[in-house]
Amino acid sequence: METDDLKQLIKDGLSAQQAGSQVAAQATDEILNDATHPELKAALQEGNETAKQWAQRIEQAIAEVGGAENQNNEILEAHYRVSKKIRAKATSDTTRDLGIIASGQLALHYWIASFGTVASYAASAGLTQTEQNLKACVQEAKQADDKHTDIAQRILAEQGQE
């Protein structure tokens, strides 16, 4: 594959990540306001801070690759719409919190895949800083996913449903 083609894939991936960050920022306060479990609220606040770091790393990566065109992220936009429906249909705070966790983990898996893919491409293209930054994002997303799993298990145990 030619380097220019690979760099275009990287630019497209970074642009989608940038748009996804904007979708996530839009949803943040709404989701945080809907959460009731203290551990979940704390994890969501921590996640919001991490997401700001991701946005900065994405900006750095876009600069390293020479810029990228703006685009929408239809995947995360659709995910956000589904997340709203899940939260709206919840019949209890517990159900809503578990729905928030489930939706959040789906989003985290999107980020793990997206960051991991673009990091691999960046490595092949010799974009060392982008590769390192995106690999850090992958690790943070995996840690957040594990934390959400633990919180869900505790919520279920509190309800006597584990």
Residue frames as a rotation matrix with the C-alpha (Angstrom) as fourth column:
MET 1
0.584 0.812 0.000 0.00
0.812 -0.584 0.000 0.00
0.000 0.000 -1.000 0.00
GLU 2
-0.131 -0.616 0.776 1.28
0.532 -0.705 -0.470 3.44
0.837 0.351 0.420 -0.82
THR 3
-0.727 -0.271 -0.631 2.10
0.686 -0.313 -0.656 5.74
-0.020 -0.910 0.414 2.07
ASP 4
-0.902 0.420 0.100 -0.29
-0.397 -0.897 0.193 8.42
0.171 0.135 0.976 0.80
ASP 5
-0.116 0.892 -0.436 -3.18
-0.215 0.406 0.888 5.94
0.970 0.196 0.145 0.79
LEU 6
-0.156 -0.021 -0.988 -2.34
0.825 0.548 -0.142 4.81
0.544 -0.836 -0.068 4.30
LYS 7
-0.936 -0.224 -0.273 -2.07
0.339 -0.788 -0.513 8.40
-0.100 -0.573 0.813 5.52
GLN 8
-0.606 0.786 0.118 -5.50
-0.527 -0.508 0.681 9.11
0.596 0.351 0.723 4.03
LEU 9
0.100 0.613 -0.784 -6.95
0.335 0.721 0.606 6.20
0.937 -0.324 -0.133 6.00
ILE 10
-0.491 -0.371 -0.788 -5.32
0.862 -0.077 -0.501 7.60
0.125 -0.926 0.357 9.13
LYS 11
-0.985 0.135 0.105 -6.70
-0.137 -0.991 -0.008 11.08
0.103 -0.022 0.994 8.41
ASP 12
-0.243 0.956 -0.166 -10.18
-0.359 0.071 0.931 9.65
0.901 0.286 0.326 7.87
GLY 13
0.041 0.203 -0.978 -9.98
0.696 0.696 0.173 7.66
0.716 -0.688 -0.113 11.09
LEU 14
-0.758 -0.398 -0.517 -8.78
0.649 -0.531 -0.544 10.65
-0.058 -0.748 0.661 13.08
SER 15
-0.833 0.510 0.216 -11.49
-0.382 -0.811 0.443 12.83
0.401 0.286 0.870 11.60
ALA 16
0.069 0.870 -0.489 -14.12
0.012 0.489 0.872 10.28
0.998 -0.066 0.023 12.62
GLN 17
-0.186 -0.218 -0.958 -12.61
0.918 0.308 -0.248 10.16
0.350 -0.926 0.143 16.11
GLN 18
-0.981 -0.192 -0.028 -12.69
0.192 -0.936 -0.294 13.94
0.031 -0.294 0.955 16.34
ALA 19
-0.436 0.895 0.094 -16.36
-0.521 -0.336 0.784 14.00
0.733 0.293 0.613 15.34
GLY 20
0.139 0.450 -0.882 -17.05
0.427 0.776 0.463 11.20
0.894 -0.441 -0.085 17.80
SER 21
-0.668 -0.450 -0.593 -15.44
0.731 -0.251 -0.634 13.22
0.137 -0.857 0.497 20.58
GLN 22
-0.899 0.378 0.220 -17.82
-0.361 -0.925 0.118 16.04
0.248 0.026 0.968 19.80
VAL 23
0.019 0.920 -0.392 -20.82
-0.241 0.385 0.891 13.70
0.970 0.077 0.229 20.00
ALA 24
-0.056 -0.117 -0.992 -19.56
0.787 0.606 -0.116 12.34
0.614 -0.787 0.058 23.32
ALA 25
-0.937 -0.318 -0.143 -19.05
0.341 -0.749 -0.568 15.84
0.074 -0.581 0.810 24.73
GLN 26
-0.554 0.809 0.196 -22.62
-0.556 -0.535 0.636 16.72
0.619 0.244 0.747 23.75
ALA 27
0.248 0.711 -0.658 -24.02
-0.021 0.683 0.730 13.65
0.968 -0.168 0.184 25.52
THR 28
-0.582 -0.703 -0.409 -21.88
0.314 0.270 -0.910 13.91
0.750 -0.659 0.064 28.64
ASP 29
-0.884 0.220 0.412 -23.93
-0.458 -0.580 -0.674 16.17
0.090 -0.785 0.613 30.89
GLU 30
0.061 0.976 -0.208 -27.20
-0.900 0.144 0.411 14.54
0.432 0.162 0.887 29.91
ILE 31
0.239 -0.029 -0.971 -25.96
0.053 0.998 -0.016 11.06
0.970 -0.048 0.240 30.73
LEU 32
-0.783 -0.591 -0.193 -24.30
0.256 -0.024 -0.966 12.20
0.566 -0.806 0.170 33.95
ASN 33
-0.640 0.622 0.450 -27.56
-0.759 -0.603 -0.246 13.85
0.118 -0.499 0.858 35.05
ASP 34
0.332 0.815 -0.475 -29.46
-0.713 0.547 0.440 10.61
0.618 0.192 0.762 34.39
ALA 35
-0.212 -0.498 -0.841 -27.08
0.203 0.820 -0.536 8.43
0.956 -0.284 -0.073 36.43
THR 36
0.649 0.505 0.569 -27.95
-0.448 -0.351 0.822 7.90
0.616 -0.788 -0.002 40.09
HIS 37
0.840 -0.367 -0.399 -25.48
0.529 0.714 0.458 5.36
0.117 -0.596 0.794 41.49
PRO 38
0.829 -0.507 -0.235 -22.58
-0.306 -0.763 0.569 7.22
-0.468 -0.400 -0.788 43.17
GLU 39
-0.057 -0.894 0.444 -19.87
0.159 0.431 0.888 4.93
-0.986 0.121 0.118 41.75
LEU 40
0.137 0.182 0.974 -21.32
0.969 0.181 -0.170 5.26
-0.207 0.967 -0.151 38.28
LYS 41
0.971 0.230 0.066 -21.50
0.238 -0.958 -0.161 9.04
0.026 0.172 -0.985 38.55
ALA 42
0.491 -0.861 -0.130 -17.85
-0.341 -0.328 0.881 9.12
-0.802 -0.388 -0.455 39.67
ALA 43
-0.194 -0.556 0.808 -16.79
0.545 0.624 0.560 6.83
-0.816 0.549 0.182 36.82
LEU 44
0.501 0.452 0.738 -18.67
0.865 -0.277 -0.418 8.97
0.016 0.848 -0.530 34.31
GLN 45
0.959 -0.200 -0.199 -16.99
-0.158 -0.965 0.209 12.13
-0.234 -0.170 -0.957 35.62
GLU 46
0.084 -0.971 0.223 -13.60
-0.145 0.209 0.967 10.44
-0.986 -0.114 -0.123 35.42
GLY 47
-0.035 -0.012 0.999 -14.45
0.848 0.529 0.036 9.29
-0.530 0.848 -0.008 31.90
ASN 48
0.891 0.403 0.209 -15.30
0.453 -0.767 -0.455 12.84
-0.023 0.500 -0.866 30.90
GLU 49
0.610 -0.751 -0.252 -11.87
-0.488 -0.607 0.627 14.01
-0.624 -0.260 -0.737 31.98
THR 50
-0.227 -0.674 0.703 -10.23
0.223 0.666 0.711 11.15
-0.948 0.318 0.000 30.10
ALA 51
0.385 0.467 0.796 -12.29
0.872 0.100 -0.480 12.00
-0.304 0.878 -0.369 27.00
LYS 52
0.951 -0.114 -0.286 -10.87
-0.153 -0.981 -0.119 15.54
-0.267 0.157 -0.951 27.10
GLN 53
0.014 -0.994 0.108 -7.37
-0.439 0.091 0.894 14.04
-0.899 -0.060 -0.435 27.01
TRP 54
-0.107 0.017 0.994 -8.41
0.684 0.727 0.061 11.86
-0.721 0.687 -0.090 24.08
ALA 55
0.851 0.479 0.215 -9.65
0.490 -0.577 -0.653 14.93
-0.189 0.661 -0.726 22.21
GLN 56
0.630 -0.700 -0.337 -6.27
-0.576 -0.712 0.402 16.61
-0.521 -0.059 -0.851 22.77
ARG 57
-0.276 -0.751 0.599 -4.41
-0.078 0.639 0.765 13.54
-0.958 0.164 -0.235 21.56
ILE 58
0.284 0.461 0.840 -6.62
0.822 0.334 -0.461 13.35
-0.493 0.822 -0.284 18.48
GLU 59
0.975 0.040 -0.219 -5.84
-0.044 -0.929 -0.367 17.01
-0.218 0.368 -0.904 17.75
GLN 60
0.171 -0.985 -0.026 -2.11
-0.611 -0.127 0.781 16.29
-0.773 -0.117 -0.624 18.11
ALA 61
-0.246 -0.222 0.943 -2.43
0.408 0.859 0.309 13.30
-0.879 0.461 -0.121 15.79
ILE 62
0.717 0.560 0.416 -4.30
0.628 -0.260 -0.733 15.36
-0.302 0.787 -0.538 13.20
ALA 63
0.774 -0.513 -0.371 -1.48
-0.520 -0.849 0.090 17.90
-0.361 0.124 -0.924 13.33
GLU 64
-0.139 -0.893 0.429 1.16
-0.348 0.449 0.823 15.16
-0.927 -0.035 -0.373 12.95
VAL 65
-0.160 0.141 0.977 -0.57
0.711 0.703 0.015 13.72
-0.685 0.697 -0.213 9.88
GLY 66
-0.935 -0.333 0.121 -0.95
0.325 -0.674 0.664 17.17
-0.140 0.660 0.738 8.30
GLY 67
-0.621 0.766 -0.170 -4.61
-0.700 -0.638 -0.320 17.92
-0.353 -0.080 0.932 8.98
ALA 68
-0.847 0.456 0.272 -7.86
0.510 0.842 0.177 16.14
-0.148 0.289 -0.946 8.21
GLU 69
-0.663 0.692 0.287 -11.19
-0.216 -0.544 0.811 17.09
0.717 0.475 0.510 6.73
ASN 70
-0.671 0.533 0.515 -14.15
-0.631 -0.047 -0.774 17.46
-0.389 -0.845 0.368 9.06
GLN 71
-0.584 0.568 -0.581 -16.77
-0.196 0.595 0.779 14.75
0.788 0.568 -0.236 8.92
ASN 72
0.282 0.727 0.626 -19.63
-0.920 0.020 0.391 13.34
0.272 -0.686 0.675 10.94
ASN 73
-0.906 -0.423 0.009 -19.41
-0.404 0.859 -0.315 10.19
0.125 -0.289 -0.949 13.00
GLU 74
-0.097 0.963 -0.250 -22.65
-0.767 0.088 0.635 8.45
0.634 0.254 0.731 12.14
ILE 75
-0.192 -0.028 -0.981 -21.79
0.331 0.939 -0.092 5.45
0.924 -0.342 -0.171 14.29
LEU 76
-0.827 -0.167 -0.537 -21.54
0.559 -0.136 -0.818 7.40
0.064 -0.976 0.206 17.52
GLU 77
-0.762 0.644 0.069 -24.45
-0.636 -0.764 0.111 9.65
0.125 0.041 0.991 16.55
ALA 78
0.030 0.777 -0.629 -26.65
-0.404 0.585 0.703 6.55
0.914 0.233 0.332 16.17
HIS 79
-0.384 -0.250 -0.889 -25.26
0.618 0.646 -0.449 5.10
0.686 -0.721 -0.094 19.39
TYR 80
-1.000 0.019 -0.002 -26.16
-0.012 -0.728 -0.686 8.32
-0.014 -0.686 0.728 21.22
ARG 81
-0.351 0.933 -0.080 -29.75
-0.812 -0.262 0.521 8.15
0.465 0.248 0.850 19.92
VAL 82
0.104 0.343 -0.934 -30.05
0.089 0.932 0.352 4.54
0.991 -0.119 0.066 21.11
SER 83
-0.734 -0.455 -0.504 -28.56
0.546 0.046 -0.837 5.49
0.404 -0.889 0.214 24.48
LYS 84
-0.834 0.486 0.260 -31.23
-0.541 -0.813 -0.216 8.17
0.106 -0.321 0.941 24.89
LYS 85
0.051 0.894 -0.444 -33.97
-0.636 0.372 0.676 5.63
0.770 0.248 0.588 24.15
ILE 86
-0.170 -0.192 -0.967 -32.55
0.467 0.848 -0.250 3.13
0.868 -0.494 -0.055 26.64
ARG 87
-0.953 -0.238 -0.188 -32.43
0.279 -0.441 -0.853 5.77
0.120 -0.865 0.487 29.36
ALA 88
-0.624 0.772 0.120 -35.92
-0.746 -0.635 0.202 7.03
0.232 0.036 0.972 28.53
LYS 89
0.125 0.706 -0.697 -37.46
-0.403 0.678 0.615 3.53
0.907 0.204 0.369 28.70
ALA 90
-0.752 -0.502 -0.426 -35.90
0.148 0.501 -0.853 2.67
0.642 -0.705 -0.302 32.07
THR 91
0.310 0.949 -0.058 -38.52
0.162 0.008 0.987 1.91
0.937 -0.316 -0.151 34.71
SER 92
0.910 -0.087 -0.406 -36.19
0.402 -0.061 0.914 2.46
-0.104 -0.994 -0.020 37.69
ASP 93
0.676 -0.732 -0.077 -32.97
-0.715 -0.678 0.167 4.23
-0.174 -0.057 -0.983 38.60
THR 94
0.034 -0.675 0.737 -31.20
-0.279 0.702 0.655 0.86
-0.960 -0.228 -0.164 38.76
THR 95
0.434 0.198 0.879 -32.37
0.695 0.548 -0.466 -0.12
-0.574 0.813 0.101 35.29
ARG 96
0.995 -0.076 0.065 -31.35
-0.021 -0.797 -0.604 3.29
0.098 0.600 -0.794 33.93
ASP 97
0.415 -0.898 0.143 -27.90
-0.765 -0.260 0.590 3.03
-0.493 -0.354 -0.795 35.54
LEU 98
-0.032 -0.404 0.914 -27.38
0.156 0.901 0.404 -0.44
-0.987 0.156 0.034 34.10
GLY 99
0.725 0.339 0.599 -28.52
0.640 -0.012 -0.768 0.84
-0.253 0.941 -0.226 30.69
ILE 100
0.865 -0.483 -0.134 -26.03
-0.497 -0.863 -0.096 3.70
-0.069 0.150 -0.986 30.96
ILE 101
0.058 -0.876 0.480 -23.29
-0.519 0.384 0.764 1.19
-0.853 -0.293 -0.432 31.71
ALA 102
0.202 0.067 0.977 -24.27
0.573 0.801 -0.174 -1.06
-0.794 0.595 0.123 28.80
SER 103
0.937 0.179 0.299 -24.37
0.348 -0.533 -0.771 1.86
0.021 0.827 -0.562 26.39
GLY 104
0.686 -0.726 -0.036 -21.13
-0.671 -0.652 0.353 3.21
-0.280 -0.218 -0.935 27.76
GLN 105
0.002 -0.706 0.708 -19.38
-0.145 0.700 0.699 -0.09
-0.989 -0.104 -0.101 27.28
LEU 106
0.544 0.219 0.810 -20.56
0.738 0.333 -0.587 -0.29
-0.399 0.917 0.020 23.68
ALA 107
0.975 -0.208 0.078 -19.09
-0.152 -0.881 -0.448 3.16
0.162 0.425 -0.891 23.12
LEU 108
0.389 -0.881 0.271 -15.85
-0.669 -0.067 0.740 2.16
-0.634 -0.469 -0.615 24.84
HIS 109
0.125 -0.321 0.939 -15.54
0.399 0.883 0.249 -0.84
-0.908 0.343 0.239 22.55
TYR 110
0.885 0.140 0.443 -15.97
0.462 -0.378 -0.802 1.44
0.055 0.915 -0.400 19.56
TRP 111
0.794 -0.605 0.063 -13.12
-0.608 -0.789 0.082 3.61
0.000 -0.103 -0.995 20.91
ILE 112
0.222 -0.725 0.652 -10.91
-0.280 0.593 0.755 0.59
-0.934 -0.350 -0.072 21.60
ALA 113
0.352 -0.025 0.936 -11.36
0.746 0.611 -0.265 -0.63
-0.565 0.791 0.234 18.03
SER 114
0.933 0.072 0.353 -11.00
0.295 -0.716 -0.633 2.80
0.207 0.695 -0.689 16.46
PHE 115
0.672 -0.731 0.120 -7.95
-0.700 -0.574 0.425 3.88
-0.242 -0.370 -0.897 18.44
GLY 116
0.206 -0.611 0.764 -6.31
-0.071 0.769 0.635 0.47
-0.976 -0.185 0.115 18.01
THR 117
0.573 0.074 0.816 -6.83
0.751 0.351 -0.559 0.40
-0.328 0.933 0.145 14.26
VAL 118
0.930 -0.205 0.306 -5.56
-0.011 -0.846 -0.533 3.91
0.368 0.493 -0.789 13.66
ALA 119
0.556 -0.775 0.302 -2.60
-0.627 -0.152 0.764 3.29
-0.546 -0.614 -0.570 16.02
SER 120
0.256 -0.433 0.864 -1.61
0.408 0.859 0.310 0.27
-0.876 0.273 0.397 13.91
TYR 121
0.712 0.050 0.701 -1.85
0.691 -0.227 -0.686 2.29
0.125 0.973 -0.196 10.72
ALA 122
0.908 -0.386 0.162 0.14
-0.405 -0.908 0.109 5.12
0.105 -0.164 -0.981 12.30
ALA 123
0.384 -0.793 0.472 2.89
-0.225 0.415 0.881 2.66
-0.895 -0.445 -0.019 13.26
SER 124
0.287 -0.225 0.931 3.11
0.798 0.594 -0.103 1.46
-0.529 0.773 0.350 9.66
ALA 125
0.739 0.064 0.671 3.26
0.520 -0.688 -0.507 5.04
0.429 0.723 -0.541 8.42
GLY 126
-0.287 -0.950 -0.122 6.01
0.790 -0.163 -0.591 6.01
0.541 -0.266 0.797 10.88
LEU 127
0.036 0.392 0.919 3.78
-0.277 -0.880 0.387 8.38
0.960 -0.268 0.076 12.87
THR 128
-0.534 -0.444 -0.720 5.32
0.422 0.597 -0.682 7.46
0.732 -0.668 -0.132 16.21
GLN 129
-0.971 0.171 0.169 3.67
-0.238 -0.586 -0.774 10.11
-0.033 -0.792 0.610 18.39
THR 130
-0.133 0.972 -0.194 0.22
-0.938 -0.060 0.341 9.31
0.320 0.227 0.920 16.99
GLU 131
0.008 0.075 -0.997 0.80
-0.045 0.996 0.075 5.60
0.999 0.044 0.012 17.53
GLN 132
-0.807 -0.398 -0.437 1.87
0.395 0.187 -0.900 6.15
0.440 -0.898 0.006 21.16
ASN 133
-0.817 0.536 0.214 -0.99
-0.572 -0.705 -0.419 8.54
-0.074 -0.465 0.882 21.92
LEU 134
0.042 0.906 -0.422 -3.64
-0.861 0.247 0.444 6.27
0.506 0.345 0.790 20.46
LYS 135
-0.210 -0.184 -0.960 -2.24
0.211 0.950 -0.229 3.20
0.955 -0.251 -0.160 22.21
ALA 136
-0.994 -0.105 -0.036 -2.54
0.064 -0.282 -0.957 5.14
0.091 -0.953 0.288 25.48
CYS 137
-0.411 0.911 0.009 -6.18
-0.910 -0.411 0.051 5.85
0.050 0.012 0.999 24.60
VAL 138
0.049 0.390 -0.920 -6.78
-0.355 0.867 0.349 2.13
0.933 0.310 0.181 23.98
GLN 139
-0.635 -0.373 -0.677 -5.41
0.433 0.554 -0.711 1.24
0.640 -0.745 -0.190 27.41
GLU 140
-0.939 0.324 0.114 -7.50
-0.305 -0.636 -0.709 3.92
-0.157 -0.701 0.696 29.13
ALA 141
-0.144 0.929 -0.341 -10.64
-0.917 0.004 0.398 2.74
0.371 0.370 0.852 27.32
LYS 142
-0.113 0.042 -0.993 -9.96
0.040 0.998 0.038 -0.86
0.993 -0.035 -0.114 28.38
GLN 143
-0.913 -0.253 -0.321 -9.52
0.329 0.010 -0.944 0.24
0.242 -0.967 0.074 31.99
ALA 144
-0.686 0.723 0.083 -12.78
-0.716 -0.651 -0.252 2.21
-0.128 -0.232 0.964 31.85
ASP 145
-0.010 0.664 -0.748 -14.55
-0.624 0.580 0.523 -0.82
0.781 0.472 0.408 30.38
ASP 146
-0.456 -0.238 -0.857 -13.31
0.414 0.796 -0.441 -3.00
0.788 -0.556 -0.265 33.25
LYS 147
-0.996 0.082 -0.023 -14.42
-0.023 -0.518 -0.855 -0.37
-0.082 -0.852 0.518 35.77
HIS 148
-0.362 0.921 -0.141 -17.90
-0.914 -0.322 0.247 -0.23
0.182 0.218 0.959 34.24
THR 149
-0.054 0.294 -0.954 -18.16
-0.140 0.944 0.299 -4.03
0.989 0.150 -0.010 34.42
ASP 150
-0.766 -0.308 -0.564 -17.21
0.484 0.300 -0.822 -3.95
0.422 -0.903 -0.081 38.10
ILE 151
-0.869 0.487 0.086 -19.77
-0.461 -0.735 -0.498 -1.23
-0.179 -0.472 0.863 38.83
ALA 152
-0.113 0.860 -0.498 -22.52
-0.796 0.223 0.564 -3.14
0.595 0.460 0.659 37.04
GLN 153
-0.241 -0.030 -0.970 -21.70
0.265 0.960 -0.096 -6.26
0.934 -0.280 -0.223 39.06
ARG 154
-0.954 -0.114 -0.276 -21.87
0.295 -0.229 -0.927 -4.26
0.042 -0.967 0.252 42.30
ILE 155
-0.605 0.796 -0.005 -25.20
-0.796 -0.605 0.025 -2.69
0.016 0.019 1.000 41.32
LEU 156
0.027 0.610 -0.792 -26.62
-0.461 0.710 0.532 -6.12
0.887 0.351 0.300 40.53
ALA 157
-0.535 -0.289 -0.794 -25.29
0.496 0.653 -0.572 -7.51
0.684 -0.700 -0.206 43.82
GLU 158
-0.976 0.202 0.080 -26.89
-0.197 -0.672 -0.714 -4.62
-0.091 -0.712 0.696 45.71
GLN 159
-0.211 0.950 -0.230 -30.18
-0.964 -0.164 0.208 -5.58
0.160 0.266 0.951 44.11
GLY 160
-0.163 0.076 0.984 -29.67
-0.503 0.851 -0.149 -9.25
-0.849 -0.519 -0.100 44.98
GLN 161
0.830 0.525 -0.191 -29.59
-0.386 0.292 -0.875 -10.12
-0.403 0.800 0.445 41.26
GLU 162
0.057 -0.859 -0.509 -26.10
-0.974 0.064 -0.216 -11.44
0.218 0.508 -0.833 40.80
